[in-house]
Amino acid sequence: MKTGTILAATMALASAIAAQPAQASAFFAWEVTDVAWGDVLNVRKYPAVYSQKQSAYPNGTVLSMTGRCTDGVEMDDIAGLPYWRQRQAVRYRWCEVWHDPANDGNFVTGWVYGRYIKPN
């Protein structure tokens, strides 16, 4: 292979990589909290109270959050804020979780209401 061809291929690859949008690669651990005694937090298929329930978790359960919430809130953007500000940022929003509702290794995304989660 000629040096010019290698250089052109390397530059094309570098351009392609640089042009890719940034993707979140980490999950965020948040905990179920403030659910009434004897009740559970429902995980729903879509971010709406009338959406299909996928699963439910009691207080203290640690959830794997994808980092995305409704109204454009990204957990990446609020991660450095004080604890109370993080909770405030998601309080009236739905946030996406990555979970295994059937405990069979088939993980899916679902949505929980931010009022009932806190940073872990």
C-alpha positions as CSV (number, residue, x, y, z in Angstrom):
1,M,0.0,0.0,0.0
2,K,1.3,3.4,-0.9
3,T,2.0,6.1,1.8
4,G,-0.6,8.5,0.2
5,T,-3.3,5.8,0.3
6,I,-2.6,5.0,3.9
7,L,-2.6,8.6,4.9
8,A,-5.9,9.2,3.0
9,A,-7.5,6.2,4.6
10,T,-6.4,7.3,8.1
11,M,-7.7,10.8,7.5
12,A,-11.0,9.5,6.3
13,L,-11.4,7.2,9.3
14,A,-10.5,10.1,11.7
15,S,-13.1,12.3,10.0
16,A,-15.8,9.6,10.3
17,I,-15.0,9.1,14.0
18,A,-15.0,12.8,14.7
19,A,-18.4,13.2,12.9
20,Q,-20.1,10.7,15.1
21,P,-22.4,12.3,17.8
22,A,-21.4,11.8,21.4
23,Q,-23.2,8.9,23.0
24,A,-23.6,8.3,26.7
25,S,-21.6,5.2,27.6
26,A,-22.3,5.1,31.3
27,F,-25.4,4.3,33.3
28,F,-26.3,6.2,36.4
29,A,-27.3,4.5,39.7
30,W,-30.4,6.1,41.3
31,E,-32.4,4.6,44.1
32,V,-36.2,4.3,44.6
33,T,-37.3,6.5,47.4
34,D,-40.3,8.2,49.1
35,V,-42.8,5.6,47.8
36,A,-45.6,5.1,50.4
37,W,-45.3,2.2,52.8
38,G,-46.4,-1.0,51.2
39,D,-46.4,0.5,47.7
40,V,-43.9,0.3,44.8
41,L,-42.6,2.5,42.0
42,N,-44.0,1.4,38.6
43,V,-41.8,1.2,35.6
44,R,-43.8,2.1,32.5
45,K,-43.2,1.4,28.8
46,Y,-43.6,5.1,27.9
47,P,-43.3,8.3,30.0
48,A,-46.9,8.5,31.0
49,V,-49.0,7.4,33.9
50,Y,-51.5,5.6,31.6
51,S,-48.7,3.6,29.9
52,Q,-48.3,-0.1,30.2
53,K,-46.6,-1.2,33.5
54,Q,-43.4,-3.3,32.9
55,S,-42.3,-3.9,36.5
56,A,-42.4,-2.4,40.0
57,Y,-39.7,-1.8,42.6
58,P,-39.9,-1.0,46.3
59,N,-38.0,1.7,48.2
60,G,-34.3,1.1,48.4
61,T,-34.0,-0.6,45.0
62,V,-31.1,0.7,43.0
63,L,-32.1,1.4,39.4
64,S,-29.8,1.6,36.4
65,M,-30.7,4.9,34.7
66,T,-29.8,5.5,31.0
67,G,-29.3,9.2,31.8
68,R,-32.2,10.5,29.8
69,C,-35.2,12.3,31.2
70,T,-38.1,14.1,29.6
71,D,-37.9,17.8,28.8
72,G,-34.3,17.4,27.7
73,V,-32.8,16.7,31.1
74,E,-29.6,14.6,30.9
75,M,-28.2,13.1,34.0
76,D,-24.7,13.7,32.6
77,D,-25.5,17.4,32.8
78,I,-26.7,17.4,36.4
79,A,-24.3,14.8,37.9
80,G,-22.0,17.4,39.3
81,L,-24.7,19.4,41.0
82,P,-25.5,19.1,44.8
83,Y,-27.7,16.2,45.7
84,W,-30.8,18.3,46.3
85,R,-30.4,20.1,42.9
86,Q,-30.2,16.7,41.1
87,R,-33.4,15.6,42.7
88,Q,-35.0,18.9,41.9
89,A,-34.0,18.7,38.3
90,V,-35.8,15.4,37.8
91,R,-38.7,15.8,40.2
92,Y,-41.5,16.5,37.7
93,R,-40.0,14.5,34.8
94,W,-40.0,10.9,33.7
95,C,-36.5,9.3,33.6
96,E,-35.5,6.2,31.5
97,V,-34.2,3.1,33.2
98,W,-32.6,-0.1,32.0
99,H,-34.1,-3.1,33.7
100,D,-34.9,-6.8,33.5
101,P,-38.6,-7.0,34.4
102,A,-38.8,-10.8,34.0
103,N,-35.5,-11.6,35.6
104,D,-34.5,-13.6,32.6
105,G,-31.5,-11.6,31.3
106,N,-33.6,-9.7,28.7
107,F,-33.1,-6.1,29.6
108,V,-35.4,-3.4,28.3
109,T,-35.8,0.3,28.8
110,G,-38.7,1.8,30.7
111,W,-39.7,5.0,32.5
112,V,-40.1,6.0,36.1
113,Y,-41.4,9.2,37.6
114,G,-38.6,11.4,39.0
115,R,-40.4,12.3,42.2
116,Y,-39.6,8.8,43.5
117,I,-35.9,8.5,42.7
118,K,-32.7,9.9,44.2
119,P,-29.0,9.7,43.3
120,N,-27.4,6.7,44.9
